[in-house]
């Protein structure tokens, strides 16, 4: 039996689209900040009577359970029956990156329970095959997920860009809706790839955003990171909006918060927004500005969380 506690990550430079669906290889590189406070805690024990998956206190059945068990099959083909117990201390599948911490925690707990020696990059490659964004939650701090060029995916894994204590940044999250998203990320990506005329522009223009965000992180230059993050976010949504049928996660409150961020910047508060596969808005700022940002967001939604840069996973026997 082993337990892993892992923080989710939010992409500053986005992953949206797959160059290989089976191996879950991305069409673009991406870069993330690991979040503090939010966490998934997953325990795995092998050698029980039958497979069992408990998520947030309830037995998982159907596709969610099958996805977890298939991931264990990938980690050890021909494995013994297993019991998996996983709990999130934040909303699941609501655009708050629960699949990133979920599959990273499952991977790390299973590797430990099976006593399989591994490097972080090897764990990241396995986590990637469960859910792409999980490739980045193997580390705390700031993490790049290399697109890679190899067909077998061995060069498509996370890389640690900077440790958790490199830069004291905050992410203020406005929860516009904590319900589960209408279109799942995988389905949304496949639809975008098949139908959006903007998709080719997306896959040919991400590298510059990523290079600028990485440099901005290393230099602790929030404006540089923020500009690249908003550009990457808007380009990703342009591909979604122009899919057929369109994918539109934004709600009126999401747009009102984007306007609020622009207004805060005009007032001299250096803050920048991003969104993912859901209506929630995440705002990046320095800790000294976080109370003013949170106050402004509370005019639009009830549920606002101020999070810092999260640490590395913790894995225990
Ligand atoms: C990201 N998202 O980079 C992007 C931005 C959502 C928007 O990664 O299909 O659950 O399991 O690999 O990782 C969400 O997608 O997708 C995601 P799969 P995943 O964080």
Boltz pocket constraint, residues with backbone or C-beta under 6 A from the ligand:
constraints:
  - pocket:
      binder: B
      contacts: [[A, 9], [A, 10], [A, 11], [A, 13], [A, 14], [A, 15], [A, 16], [A, 24], [A, 30], [A, 99], [A, 100], [A, 128], [A, 130], [A, 131], [A, 132], [A, 133], [A, 134], [A, 185], [A, 186], [A, 189], [A, 275], [A, 276], [A, 277]]
      max_distance: 6.0
